């Protein structure tokens, strides 16, 4: 790995006490990288850089928000995740099941299962009351420390096999005592003990037309579309061409991409035919890692050739950063 890193000369020496020099933000602490990786901040654990094959993307100064976190999620991050959220068909059922304090949520990749989990937790504990758990946490012995909403994303198969009804009941009692709730997301085909069925719910994706329409209406409310532009965008959304597109590309992320394309068309006077062409060719769609779950992201990094996963955090929370490349956003 070849590097040409030029760190700031006024940075504290590595032997300095922990936290020294952290009063300034990372945006003021810059390192220049022509090739390789520059990492700023404390690292508690391993740092792995894999470079498999050629990588031609240019360096960028873009800051990416971690998609997974062990520790409290900032309220503004949760608010951003819930922007334009549309309740899926399974939401009412999950909300009722949440009275038992635990929901084991099965979801297919990219269908919005994690977003629905954030919405359920925020309903009970507010947007600032959500805490992420390590996916490798042993739920048979883990207990809540506060009256918050806890989220474990991507339950491993080995952990799932140990979650029988007796253990889940004990955990539910501990959550009730602390005034807390827990959602565990898992792959749709994850095996669980048969007696855990009463804790399970299956997520169903929201209707894509509703997702696109709500996003367009939010854009209008924010002043990004005027009334005439909104009317035109909604007419295009209801047209046969875009209805056919959403029938074949029905994930929430596909609907978001379509709405963003219609909004850009209104701003730039680009034709809706060009918007549809971009969507069909992939130029107007976000990369898979921006639209799918942790398992798909992990596979994407191995295929793409790079994975950077430092465990950092000024408050002790291990933020897992998955960066597929500058183009991943």
N, C-alpha and C positions, 0 to 999 in steps of 0.2 A: 504494500500500500504506500504510494508516494504521496507526500504531503508537502505543502508550502504554506505553513501557518505563521502569521505575523501577529502575535498577541499584543494587547496594549501593554506598554512598559510600566504603567502604574498599578498593575494588578498585584494583590498580596501574594507573598510566597506560599507555595503549597503547604509548608510546615506551620503556617500561621494557625491560630486557634480557629475552630469551626465557627462559621458565621462571619468571620472577618471580611469586611468589604462588601457584605451583602446588602448594605443600605441602598446602593445604587441598583437600578433595574438591569435585567439582562440585555435590554435594548441599548444600554449605555456601555455594556461590556462586550465588545465586538472582537471577533477573530476572523481573519480573511483566509479563505480556503480555496485554492485553485483545484485541488483534487484531494480526496480523502474525506475526513470528518473532523469537525471541531465541536467539542462539547463544553458547555459552561454550566456550572452548578455542581453541587455535591452528588456523588454517586454512591448509593448504599447497595452494594451487590455487584453483579457482573455486568460488564458492558461488552456487547458482542456486535462486531461489524462484519457482515458477509458481503463479499464482492465477487459475484459469480458471473463471469463473462464481461462483455463490454457494457459500459453504461455511458450514454452520450448526453444525458440531460445536463444543462448548465447549472452552476450553483445558484442558489437563491437566498434571499434574506427573509423569506416568508416564515412567520411563526405559526405553527400548527397546534391546535388545541388537542390534548390527549383524548382519545375516544374511550379509553378504559382508565379507571382510577381506583386506587386503594386508599380510601380516606374520603373526607367530605368533598362533595361536588360544589363548586361555587354557584350561588343562586343564578347569576347571569348566564352561566353555562347551561344550567338546566332550562332556563327560560329560552335560550337559543335553540336547544334541542326540541322544545315543544312549540316552536314557531310554526303556525299553520297546522297544528295537530288536529286530525280528524278522528273521532272515536270509531274504532273498528267494530264490526258486528259482534265480536266476542267481548267487548269492553264491559257491558252491563253485567254479564255473567262473571267476569273477573272481579269486578267491583264488589259484587255480593260475596264471592268466595273469599275476598280479602278480609271479611269479618273474622275469619278463622286465624288471621295474623300471618299466614304463609300461603303463597301461591307459587307452585312449580309450573312455570309457563313454557309450554312447548311452542316453538315458532320456526318456520322455514326461513332461510336466509333472505334478507332484503325485504321482508314483509312488514317491518315496523314493530316487531315484538319488543325490542328494547325501548323504543320510544313510548309504547303503551305502558311499559313497566315504569318509566320515569313519570308518566302522567298519573298513574295510580298512586305512586309514592308521594308525588307533589300534592295530590288531593288531600292526603292524610296528614302530611308533615310540612307542607309548604315547599317552595322551590329551593329554599336554603336548608332543608332538612333531610337531604339524601346523602347517604354514605355508601361508597363502593367497597366491596369485599374482594379479597384475593380469591381468584377462581379455585385455588388449591386449598382453601380453608376447609378444615374438617368440621362440617356442620353438626356432627354427632357430639362434639365437645364445645363448639363455639357458642358464646352467649352474648347478647347485646349489652352495650355499655351505657346506652342512653336511649331516650324516647325518640328515636329517629326512624326514618325509612331506610332499610338496608337493601342493596342490590348486588347480587352475585351473577355475573354474566358468563355464560358458557360453561355450565357445570360439566366437569370431566366424567367420562363413562365410569371410571373406577369409583369416584365419589358417589355417583348416582346409585350404584348397586347397594350402597350401605344405608340409603335413606328409606328405611321401613317406617311403618305407621307409628310404632312405639317411640322411635327417636324423634320423629316429626312432632308428635304430640308433646313430648317433653320440651322441645324447642319452642313450640307454640305457647306453652305455659310461661316459659321464660320471657318471650317477647311480650306477652300480655302483662306480665309483672313490671316490665320496663316501659310499657306504653309504646312499644316499637312494632314494626311490621317488616316482613322480609319477602322479596321476590327473587326467585332463582330462575334465570332463563337457561334453556337448554335446546339442543337440536331436536327437531321434530321426531326423530327415530330413536332417541335415547331410551335405554331400557331402565325401568324402575321396578322395585318389588311390587307385586300385585296389590299388596295392602296399602300402597301409597296413592292409589287412584283418587281418593277423595281430596287430595291436596292438589291435584293436577288440573290445569286448564289448557286448552289449545287455542293459540292465537290465530285469528283470521285477519288477513290484510284489509284495510279500508278500501272502499270503492275508489278507483283512481280518478274518475271524473270529479268526485267530491273533493279530493285532495287538490287537484289543479284549480278548481273553482274557488276554493277557500283561499288559496295562495294568491290568486289574482285579485280577489276582493281585499285581502290584506294590503297588497301593493297599492290599490286605489285609496285605502284608508290612510296610508302613509304618504300619499301624494306622488307616488311613482307612476301612477296612471291617472289621467283625468277621466271624467264620466264617459266621454265619447270613446276614449281608448279602451275603457273597461267593457263597454257594450260591444265594441268590435271584437275584443279578445274572447268574450263569452260566446259570441256567435261563431267564431272560428273553432272554439273548443267543442261546440255542439255539432260542428259540420261532420259529414260522413268521413272525410279523410282523417281527422284527428280522433273521431270515435273509433274508427278501425285501428288506428295506431294504438290506442289505449287498450283495445281488446286483445292485442298481441303483446303489449308491453304494459302489464297491469300492476307492477310494483309501485309503491308510493314514490320511490326515487324517480321512476319514469315519469310520473305525473308532475313531480316538481320540476324536472328538466323541461317538460312541455310548457308549463306555466312560465318558467323563466324565459324560454324561447319566444313565447308570445309577447311577453313584456319587452324584451329586447327588440322585437320586430316593431312594436309600437314606437319605441324610442328612435330607432334608426331608419324607419320606413322600409326595412327589408321585407320581402314578400313572405307570406306564410308558407308558400311552397318551398322557399329556401330553408325556413325553420324546420319543416318536416324532413327535407332532404338531409339536413345536418343531424337530426335525431336518428334517422334511418342508417346513416353512415357512421354514427358514433361520435361525430364532431360536436354535437350539442348535448352529449350525455356525460355525466360524471363518471369517473373510473369506478370499478367495482368496489374498491376499498372504501369509497365514500358512500356506498349505497348498501353494503351488506354487513354481515356479522363478523365476529372475531375469527371464526374458523375459516371463512372465505378469505379474509385478509391475510391470515397466516399462509394459506396456500398460495395466494397471489404474490407474497414476498418471495417465497421459495422459487416460484416460476419467474418472477421479475428479476431476481438476482440480488436484492439488497434488503436487509432488515436491520433497523436500528432500534434498540429497545433499552435506553438508559432508564434506570429507576431513580428519579429525582424528586425533589419537592422541598420547599423551604419550611413546611410545617410538618414534615415527617410522612406525608402521604406519598406513596410510590406511584407516580404518574407514568403510565406505560405509553410511550410515544411510538406509533407505527407510521412510518413515513415511507411511502412507496416510491417517491421521487417528487421533484417540483411539480410534475404534471398530475400528481395524485389529487390535487385540490382543484 
